């Protein structure tokens, strides 16, 4: 495992001195032998779902021979958490494929499918167990899950996910597992606070302590970001509200949560994509896709590919391909296309929603020279110090409509 200290070069003449002494560590590359397997990671889709917690990095990996697995690296040593030789818990055969990986203090959770079963599973270093799968009864519902979503969020021994009760393409409800006990957060038999219409779609979900934050919508197009605690649902922000510029929130999307605050993706009537933060102090605009990035590498951010929020710190991959953070209380470029690591020029970068734990971010890059004949890719981590006392600067406050903003159900 190699540590590399670099300061990113200026990308535009006359730009302010924005470079930071970021410390990068290479975790694995396409020449690395695959643990408990034959060959290396020298294949085009070698790395996906790169997640980090403390000194552990886990990811979905594919070997040069095409075999897939979930792998974890710690202190320069790699191990297979599960691969295509691993029996599916409560199943009848081995795993065939894997999706989203999320490292926690317990270990790693992941979605897996294989002989006789599919669902969310975990490995704590000693035991491979199940979080929720097709063998589980649906809480407050009839029958067993017909499936669970690969999209999930895990913290310690808790996880939240979407669950299916039919062959429909959209989850029937949102559920969480706490120390192996399943409970219902919301499903399509329920209504949003203050509305008679039933939920028609469950869209995204995240844990925040004993609270669950989620977005859902009704058939009429009403959509809201909501908070559930002990069976009580309150509305945090919805599509009936307007922003301070007079534009209505017409789309509320994915969110990330940390210590009582939530960062969410939204569009307003002007169809601009933005990231907002909601906390006890109100709602503030963090970044707008039309803002110029601090490095001057492009006229605007050009949208947001994925983002993470932890320890009051935002990290995101912008539409221009670079990764940014609010380090020091203002936006800074971390790394992106055109920069170099280990003497190699980066062509593109991929950041994943579980790729930041509050102090360390993990990502993978494609280097110049990568081709269908020889892959040149690697996973790195970078230390992201938390903001100073100033924290986020809330650009503006939410202009509330006449109706109450928090409605208990």
Secondary structure by P-SEA (a helix, b strand, c coil): cbbbbbbbccccccccccccbbbbbbcccccccccccccccccccccccccccccbbbbbcccccbbbbbbbbcccbbbbcccccccccccccccccccbbbbccccbbbbbbccccccbbbbcccccccccccccccccccccccbbbccccccccbbbbbbbccccccccccccccccbbbbccccccccccccccccccccccccccbbbbcccccccccccccccccbbbbcccccccccccccccccccccccccbbbbbbccccccccccccccccccccccccccccccccccccccccccccccbbbbbccccccccccccbbbbccccccccccccccccccccccccccccccccccccccccccccbbbbbbbccccccccccccccccccccccccc
